[in-house]
Amino acid sequence: MGTSVANIKAEFLSDMGGGEGGLVTVELSDVAFTNSVKAAKRWFTAKKGFIIYRPVTVVAGQLEYKMKDDVQQVLDVIFQVPTDVAAFFTMGFFDIIPYGPNSMMTSGPGMSNYSGFAQLLQATEMRKRIFSVEPDWQYDQQTKLLHVTARGGSFSAAMLVQLKVNDFDPGHLNDKDDYLFVRYVKAKCKEVVGRTRSKYDSLPGAGGPTTMDGNRLLDEAKEELLALDIEIFASQGPDIPMIG
């Protein structure tokens, strides 16, 4: 799983040679670090996205369903979900697992059911095509309302909504996405420190004035952020296995 926010800050301080109590801990305030993490979340969400599945209970006669505030986009709606599968999702297990090219088909302790889940989605897709009972849907990003229009037939009391969310715990990122996210946070932190240091050419010291490296840090941060923009697009792939 991904690196905790606290560890990212500790790594950055170590990289800068500051450590606890060093000058960099003053230059990078808690607020500035928090803003760097927020910027990294916005960047990751806009460039790639954190994708999860959430169960939604289908209410007879109800055609509109309000999504949570963290929902950026609805990517797909899966109907005909067996009750036991919906209950499994309701526990929140898949609500913390991002589905991406590096995570969907990997397995670890307690996650050996990915292949079975993929087969379930494939069987569900086949039933929809044969019996034509899948309702149509559309999502209004402004109101966050998911509109469902039944076409005929019937569907179960639960549906799984594939979502792209705008807030997530970085600790839930897989290895490759975690690597990108951590580097982006560090680059933004370096940008903050660079701006602070660039205000002064040098600082007085016991052994004479110390030349500040603010402009160098700003240049490095700019290059790293541009490189990360390229790398995150190169890491893109299908968010879920192709079904049907």
Beta strands, then each sheet from edge to edge (+ up, - down):
strand 1: 50-57
strand 2: 64-66
strand 3: 71-78
strand 4: 136-140
strand 5: 145-149
strand 6: 158-165
strand 7: 202-203
strand 8: 210-211
sheet 1: 1+ 6- 3+
sheet 2: 2+ 5- 4+
sheet 3: 7+ 8-
end
